[in-house]
Structures are given as structure tokens and as C-alpha cells.
Amino acid sequence: MNGRVKGMMVFTAILLGYFMALLDTTIVNIALPEMMRHFAGTVSEISWIMNGYNLAFAALILTASRLADQFGRKRVFLLGVALFTLSSLFAGLSTSLGMLILFRTIQGLAGAIIVPVTIPLTTTSFPKEKHGILIGLWGAIAGLAAASGPSLGGVITEKLNWQWIFYVNVPLGVLSMVLILLFIQESRDESAGKSVDYGGMLSITSGMILITYAFIKANDLGWNSGEFFALIGAGLLGIALFFFMQQRGKEPMLPLALLKIKAFNGTSLALFIVGAALSNLALLTSFFLTRVMGMTELRAGLVLSTVAAGSIVSSAVSGGLSNKYGSRWFGAVGAVTISGSLYSMSFLHADSPLADIILRLFIAGIGVGMTMAPVMSAGIRHVPEEKVGIASGIINMAKSIGSVLGVAIIVTLLQQNLSGEMQTAQTRVLEQVKGDALLMPFVKEVLVGVINEQGSQMRNGSGSGIQEEMLAAKIIKDLETAAATLGPEQQKAFVSERESQTEEIKVLLSGVDEELKNASVKGFGQTFIYASFMTLPGIIFAWMSDKRRKRKNSNESAGYRTMDLA
């Protein structure tokens, strides 16, 4: 077998494992309602199908990176893929909600083993001049996995059933394991000792679990609650203890000299922001498409996959070019593009053309690809080769925490914005109803009840897109129910006025429909703007992720590394 074919097999083995782990962070979301019906669970219980995965994934990345550096990246990667494949099989076979949550959490643990090892396996398996292009493809796969999850999950759930969301990983995992065994060579950090830093692993893992859990539960606990601050405080204490132990330890888990590399810090912070931005874009857009525009979850997922298309295009191009010309401009322009795209989403309305939405999402994907691949490439390029594994773990941990924190913040802002706008609109609508001289008193009561119910649903995000016909049908049904409780004289009066009352309701509903739609659009628009502003620091951090290249040294600097940490 020639070297080119072998290289393709190596990279395929790596990408298959990586794609599975990232895909499962989003593919399950669209099937959650079906799982809730299947297991007769509550929303709070079902949320742990996502939370269990995210918690284990974010908390254990650094530990997995260190163990891979110490005992062999191929060995640990193979273990991660095998564990992910088995947990996927048993998740699909789950006979109870508790069993499903358990195996989803094990999936998250396996994902934490897989993801940080992919970069060091890539950099040790290929020559330095190929790293930029390969990390560009790595970034493209990351974008594809994150953005295509909802659409792929929707198709599988609709055509097969929710169990196949997990079963689909089994053949991919088996193929990846075969390729790993046949083609990937073992590598490790030769400067790392074999002593396991149990204290460091325990302190950083417990700290990350507490902080991640706090952000996951922030909206339930309340951002100002004592429980939230207690969790954050305990998590920070665990992290502080971790750094204290790293300073004193003979064979520390984390070489603190890494944190003195400005470019590496810039990369970690930039991907922290990108992780938040990508999650915010996916969450806000999916809710806007389904709750405001009335799309099905499947169609919304397909529209959202446009982000993946843009990311694939720009990652593949910018990865190689940034290796030659430097990453700062690519990363900074990409962050500007993401922020601008999020801001442009604030101009959407309930009747926006589909092509308009797709264009904005495609441009956002271009920004994601321009940022992720070049910035990751720069961060790895500035780290000593033997420390790429632990560096990759830190970067991926930052991205994961950014994603969790970004969602927690943006959900809070969305609820506040929707609540404020819907309350104002609801007040105006109720004044119109109460002031209508043509409506009978009991008809007004029915209308007030329906409008209050609809407004409450839209404020908390549980309502679907407002449709005048469906609202009218509900009101007519409620009117018939209420009329049956009236006295004989009132029933007779209603029967004689039924037609005129129905016509007046239709006139009012046209205004109600428009008022509530506009309020919902404004609430989402304000939140998109906040998400855009949250992305702006990423411009500075992306600029920090690389050094300024001198033109005469540009060719030889494509593979340089700084600082001896051994």
C-alpha cells in the first residue's frame, strides 16, 4: 500500500471517531420529544439525556488528554472509540430512561477520550507542512458534525425511530477501530512520566463537573441563587487546588509553562467564544424557525445544516492558507463574520424568505470555518510537539465550557426578552378585547383566557408558531364549552348573535396574531443582537492566537514551535 492511501486510511480512522463524538452532542436533541413520549418522562428528566453527555464530555477532556500522552494516544483513542460504540449500542437498547441517561453519560466520557486525541494523532502521523490543511479538514468535520446533527437526527427519527440515532454509530465505530488497529502508529509524550497525578485529575475533574453543572442548571436554580454561587465557588476551589498541586507536583498533569504562551492562550479563549457563538446560533435559529415561523423540527434542522456547508468550504480553504500566511487575519475576520451574521439574524421576521435565512446561515458557517481551523492550527503550532496532546485537551475543554455557558446565558436572555415583549403586546391586545363594545361579556372572558394562555406559552418558549386559523379554532371550541354553562336566556342570546360574534372575533384575531408575532420577533431579534455582542471578544482573542510573520521567514515559520517545556 502506498503512502498516500495509508495516509487516507489514518485520517479516515481519526475523523470517523471525531465525527461520532461531536455529532452526538446535537443529533439527539431533535428526538427528545419522541424519547419523552416513549419513556413517559418529564422535561426535566429528559434534559439529562443531553446534560449527562455534556457534563462528562466537558469535565473529563483534560484528564483523558494527559492519560493519552502518558500511556499512548493510539491505545487511548481505540479505548474511547470502543467505549463509544458499545455505549451507543446499549443506549439504543435501553428499556428505561435511567438506563438511557447512564449510557449517554458513558458516551460523553468516551467522547472526552476521543476528541482531544485527534489533533496529536494527526500531527504525529503527518509531516508538518500538511498540518494546516489537515486541521482545516478537522475544523470542517467539526462544523459538519455540530450543524448537521439536528437534520440527520430528524431524518433518522422520522424514517426509522429514535433508537437508530444511537445504532448508526455502531458500524462507524467498528470501521474506525479496524482502521486504527491496521494503520495508526502509537505515539506519546516521551517527556511525560508514567506516574498518574491522581490528585490533579480528581481536583480538575470535580471542579469542571461542578462548574459545568452550575451553568447547565443556572436557569432552574436562578443566576442569583445561593445554590448557583455555591456550585461555582466549589468548582473554582477545585480548580484552584488543581493549580496549587500542579505547581508543587514532580510530574504535573498540566505543564503550567503552556499558559505562558500568548498564542496558545489566545487560541483557547477564541475557541471558548466560538463554542458559545455556534451553540447560540444553533439554539436561537432552531427556536426561531420552529416557534416563530412554524417550521417542523426536521425542516428547521435541514435549514440549519447550511451552517455546516459554509464551515466545510471555509475550513478546507483557510486551514492550508493560514499555515502559509498566518492565522491572525483569518481568525479575526472569521470572528467578525460570525458576529455580523448573528447581528443580521436580528432583522429576520415571521415571513422572511427561506433563501434569505439560508444565505445568512451560510455566511455564519464561513465565519466558523475561518475561525476554528486557523486558530486551532496556530495554537497547536506554537506548542512543543510532545505537548500537543494536553494542549488539545485544554483547547477542547475551553470550547466545551464556552458552549455550555453560552447556552445558559442566551436562554436566560431569550426568556427575559420574550417575557418583556410578550407582556407588553399581551397588555395591548387585552385592552382591545375588553374595550370591544360588540363582544358579549362571556365571549370576552373566553378570549382573555386564550390570549393569556398563548402569551404564557410564547414567553417561556413552549408555544409553537402562532397561526390565526388554529387560534380561531381553539377560541370557537372554548366558546362552545363556555356557552354550555350559561343560563337558558344567555344561551338563546348567544345563539342569535353567534354569527356576528364569530365575525368580530376574526377581526380581532387578525390584530392579535400580528401583535404577538411582532412581539416574538422583537424578543428573538434582541437576543440575536446580544449573541452578536458576546462574540466580539473573539476577534481580539483570534488575533492573539498567532504571531506576526516576517515575510522572509514565512516559509520556514509554517512549522515552528516555541518554548521547551520538557
N, C-alpha and C positions, 0 to 999 in steps of 0.2 A: 504494500500500500504506500503510495507516495505521500510526501509531507503535507501537501495541500489537503488531500482527502482526510488524512489523520487529524489535521488542524480543525477541519469542519466537524469531524466527529467529536472532538474535545469540546469545541464551543457549543455544539448542539446539546451535549450532555449537561453542560453548565447552565445553558439557557432554559432547558426543559425544567430543571429543578427550580430555578429562579422564577420562571413564569408561573409555575404551580403555586408557589408560596405567596406571590404578590396577587395573583388572580383571586385567591380565596379570601383576600381582605375585602373584596367588593362583590364577588359573584353571588354570595349567599343573600345579600341584602334584599334583593327583589323577591326572593322566595319566602321571606319571613312571614308574611300573612298566611301563606299556604301551610307553613310549618305550625303556625299558631292554631289554625283550624284542625290540623292533623292531631296535635297533642292536646288540644283544648287548653292551651296555656294563656297566661295574661301577657300584656305588652311588656311589663317589667321582667317577667321570666324569659320571654323570647329574646329580649335585648341581650341576654348573656350569651346567646349564640355568637353575637358579634363581639361583645365585651370580653368574653373568655379568650378568644383568639387574640384580640388586640393587646390585652393585658400581658399574656405570656410572651407574645411577639416582642413588644417594646421592652419588657423587663429583662429578658434573657439574652439579648443580642450580644452585649459586651462579654458576658461570661462565655458564650459559645465561641466568640472570636478568639479569646485567649486560649481556650482548650484546643482549638484547631491549630493555632500557632505552635502550641507545645507538643501535641501528640500526632499531628499530621492532618493536613487540610483535606486530602482525599478521603481519609478514613472518617473524619467527622462529617464531611459532606455526604458521603454514602450513608452514614447512620441517619442523618437528617432526612434524606430522600426516602429511605426505607421506613422511617417512623412516620413521615408524612403520608406515604402511600397506605400503610396499614391503618392509620387513624382515619384516613378518608374512607376506606372500606367499611370500618366499623361505625363511622358517623352515618353512612348511608343505611347501615343495617340496624340503626338504633331503634329500640322499641319503646323508649321513654324519653321525655325531654331532658331529664337529668343525664341520661346516657349520651345524648347528642351533645350537650354542653361539655361534658367531660372530654369527649373525643375532639370537639372543636378546640378546647384548650390545649390538648396534646398536639393538635395541628399547629397551633400558634407557637408552641415550644419547638416543633420541628421546623417551622418557618424561620424562627430565630436562629436555628442552627444553619439553615441553608443560605439565607440571604447574605450575611457578611462574608461568607467563604467564597462567594462567586467572584468577587474582584481579585483577591490574591491568587485564586486558581487561574484566573485569566492572565494576570500579569506574569505569573511564573511559567505559564505554558506557551507564551508567545513572545517574540522579540519586542524590544521597547518601541521600535518605530511603528508597530501595529497597535499599540495600546490605545491611542486616541480613537482610531476607527472602531476598535472592539468595544471600548467603553461607550462610544456613540451608539452602537447597536444595543449594548446593555441598557442604555437610557431609553432607547426606542422600545425595547421589550417592557421596561418598567411602565412607560406611558401606556403601551398597549394593554398590559395586564390590568392596570388600575382603571382605565376608561372603558375597556370592553367588558368588564365583569358584569355590569347591570344588563347589557343587551344579551350577552351569552347566557346569563342566568335566566333571563326572561324566556329566551327561546327554548332552553332545556326544560324549564318548568312547564311551559305551555305544551310542548310536543311530547315530553316524556313525563317526568314527575320530579319533585324536589330531591329525591334520593340520588338521581343521576348527576346532580351538581357535584356530589362527592365521588360517585363511581367514575366519573370521567377522568379523575386524577390517577386512577389505578394503572391503566395502560401507559399513561405518560410517565408515571413514576417507575414502572418496571423497565421501560425503554431507557430512561435516564440511568438507572442502576446498571444495566447491561453495558451501556456506553462508558460509564465511569470505570467499571472494572476492566474493560478492554483497552481504553485509550488514555486515561488520565494518569499522569505520573504523580507520585507522592511528593509533597513539599511541606516545609515547616519553617518556623523562625529558629535558625540554628543558634541564635544568641539567647533564646529563652530556655530557662532551666526546666526540669521536669517536676519541680515542687509545685503543688497546687496551692494557690492562695485562697484557702477556704474562707478566711475572714473577709478578704476583699470581695470575693464572689457573693458571700452572704449579705454583706452590707450594701453593695451596689444593687443587687437583685431586690432586696427588701425595700430599699429606697425608691427604686424605679416602680415597683409594684404599687407602693403607697401613693406616689405622685400620679401615676397613670390612673389608678382607681379614683383618686380625688377628682381629676378632670373628667373622667367618664361619668361620675355621679354628681358633678357640680350643679347641674340644673335641678336635680332632685333634692340635693341637700341644701342648695342655696349658696351663692358665692360669698355671702356674709355670715354663714352659719359657723358655729363653733366646731362642728364635725369636719367641715371642709378645711378650716385652718389647722385643725389637729392632724388631719391626714397629711397636709402639705408640710407642716412642721416636722412630723415624724419622718417623712420621706427625705426632707432636707437634712435632718440629723443623720440619717443613714448614709447619705451621700457625703456629708462632712466627715463622718467616721471612715468612709472608704478612702477619701483623700489623705486623711491622717495616717491610715495604715499603709497607703502607697508610699508615703514619704519615709516611713520607718522600716518598711519591709526590705529584705535582702533580694528577693525575686518578685518585685511588684507585678501585679496583673496589668497595670496601665503605666507605661513609661511617661512620667509627667513632663519630660522634655518635649513630647509631642505637642503639648499645649503651649509651648513657646514658639511654635511655628505659625507665623501670622497667616500664611496662605491656608494652612490646614484648619485653623480656627474660622477663617472666612468661609471655607467650604462647608464646614459643619453648620454654621449659622445660616448660610444661604439655603442649604437644603432643609433646615428647620423651617424656614419661611416658605419654601416651595412646597413642602409637605402639607403645611397649613393651607396654602393657596389652592392646591389641587383638590384637597378634600372639601374646602369651602365651595369651590366652583362646582364640583360634582353634586354636593348636597343641595345647594341653593337652586341650581339649574333643574335638577330632577324634581324638586318640590314645585318649582315654578311651572314646569311643563305639565305636571300631573294635577296640581291643586288649582292653578290659575287658568291654564289653557285647556284643561280637561283631557289631556292625552292619557292613553293607557300606559302602565308601567313599562310594558315591552317596547312601545313606540318611543317613549322617552329615553329608554336605555339605548336604543339604536341611534337616536339623535345625539345623545351624549358621547357615543363612541367616536364622533367626529374629532373629539379632543385627541384620541389615540392616533388618528390618521395624521393630524398635524404634527404630533410629537414624533412619530416614526420618521416623517420626512426630514424634520429639522435635526433630530438626533443623529441620524445617519450622516448628514452633511456636516454639521457643526463639530461632531466629535473628532473627525480627522483634521479639519481645518484648524481647530483650536490647538491641536497637538503641534501644529506647524507655526501658527501665528500667536499663540497665547489665548488664554481663556477669559481674560477680564472683560473685553468688549462683548464677546458672545454672551457671557453670563449676565452682564449688566443690561444689555439690550433685551435679552430674554425676560429678565425680571420686569423691565418696563413694559414689555408686551403683555405679560400676564396681568400686571396691574391695570393696564389700559383696557384689556379685554374684559376684566371684571367690571371696570367702570362702565364700559359700553353696554354691558348686560342690564344696567340700571335703566336704560332707555327702552327696553322691551315693554310691550303691553299685551293684553289678553288676546289681541288679534294680529300679533306680529307674524309676518310671512315666515314660513319654515326655512326658506333659503337664507333669510336674514339671520336667524338663530344659528344655523349651521356655519355660516361664514364667521361669526364671532367666536364660536367654539373652536373652529379650525385654527383661527389665529391664536387663540389661547393655547392650543396644543403646540403650535410652532414655538411660542414662548417657553412652554415647559421643556420641550426638547432642546432649545437653545441654551437653557439654563442648566438642566440636570446633567447632561453628558459632559459638556466642557468643564463645569465646576467640579464634578466628581473626578474627572481626569486630572485637573490641576491639583486637587487635594491629594490624590494618590501620588502624583509626580513629585511633590515636594517632601514626601515622607521616605525615609530609608526603606529599601526594598524589603528587608526582613520584617519591617513593622507594618506592612500593608494590611495584614490581616486584622490586627487590633484597630488600626486606623479606619478600616472599612466598617468595623463594628460600631465605632463611635459615630461615624457619619450616618450610618443607617439608623442608629438609635435616635440621633437628633431629628432625622426626618420623621420617624415614627411618632416621637413625642410631639413634634410640630403638628402632625396630622390630628392627633387626639386633642391637643389643646385648641387648635384652630376650630375644630368642630364644636367643642364645648363653648367657646366664645361666640361663634357665629350663630349657634342655636339660641343662645340667650338673647343676642341682639335681634334675631329674627322674631322671636316671641314678643319682645318689647315693642318692636316697630309695628308688627301686625296688630298687637293689642291696642296701641295708641291710635293707629289709623282706623281700625275697625270700630273702635269705641266711638270715635268722632262721627264716622259715617252712620253707625247704628243710631246714634242720637238724632241725627238729621232725618233719617228715614222714619223713625218712630214719631217724630214731631209731625211729619207729613201724614202719617196714618191717623194719628189722634186728632189732627185738625181737619180731616176729610169729613165734610158735612153729609155726604151721600151714603156713607157706610153705616150699617146698623151697629149698635154697641157691641153685641156679641161677636160680630164679624171682625171688628177692630181688635177684640181680645185674642181671637184666633191668629190674626195677622201679627200682632205684637209677639205672641208666643213663638211663632215660626221664625220671625226675624231675629228674635233673641237667640234661639237655638242655632240658626245659621251663622250668626255673628260670633257666637261662642266657638263653634267648630272652626271657623276661619281664623280666629285669634290664636287658637292653640295648634293650628296646622293639621287638624284631623279631618277637616272638610275637604271635599273634592271640588273641582272646578264648578263655579256657580252656573247653573243653566236655568233660564227663566221657565222653560216648559216643565222641568222636574219640580221646581219650586211651586209653580201654579198647581200641579197635580197634588202635591202634598197639602197645600192650603185647602183645596177643594175637599180632599179626603177628611182633613181635620174639621172642616166646616160641617160636613155631613154628620160626623161623630158628635160635634158640639150641638148641632141642631136637634139631635135625637133626645137631648137632655132638657130642651126648652119646654115651656108650658104650651098647651094647645093653641092659645091665641098668638103667641110668639112664633110657633111653628107655621101657622097659617100666614102670618105676615111675611115670614122668610120665603115661603113657597111662592107667594105672589111677587116678591122682589128678587127672587133668585137670579134671574137673568141680568137685571140691572146691577146687582151686587157683584156678580161674576165679571161683568164688563169693567166695572170700576176697579176691581182687584187687578185685572190685567193691565189697566192703565197705570196703576200704582207700581205694579211689579216691574214694568219696564224701567222705571226710575230706580227702584230698589236694586235691580240687577246691575245697572250701570254704576250706582253709588258704591256697592260692595266690591264690585270688580276693581274699580279705580282705587279704593282703599287698599285692597290686597296688593295691587300692582305697586302702589307707593311704598308699602311696607317692604316688599321684596327689593324695590329699587334702592331704598335707603340702605338695606343690608348689603346689597352688592357693592355699594359705594364704600361702606365700612370695610368689606373684604378687600377692596382695591387698595385702600389706605394701609391695611395691615400688611400688604405685600411690599410696600415701598422700601422698608429697611433691607429687603433682599437685594436691591440694586447696589447698595453700599457693600454688603457682605460678598456679593458676587464679584465686585471689583477687587475686594481684598483677597480673593481666592487664588490669585496668580501674581507673579512678579512682572514688572515691565521688562520686556525682552529688548535686548540690544540687537540691532539689525545684523551686525556682523556675526553674532553668535547664535542667530535664530536656528540654524540647522543643528548645531550640536546641543542646544539647550532643550531640544524636544524630549530628551530622556533624562535630564538632570535631576538629582535628588540632593537634599541638603541635610546637614546635621547627622553626626554619628551618635546613635542612641544605644549602641550595643554596650 
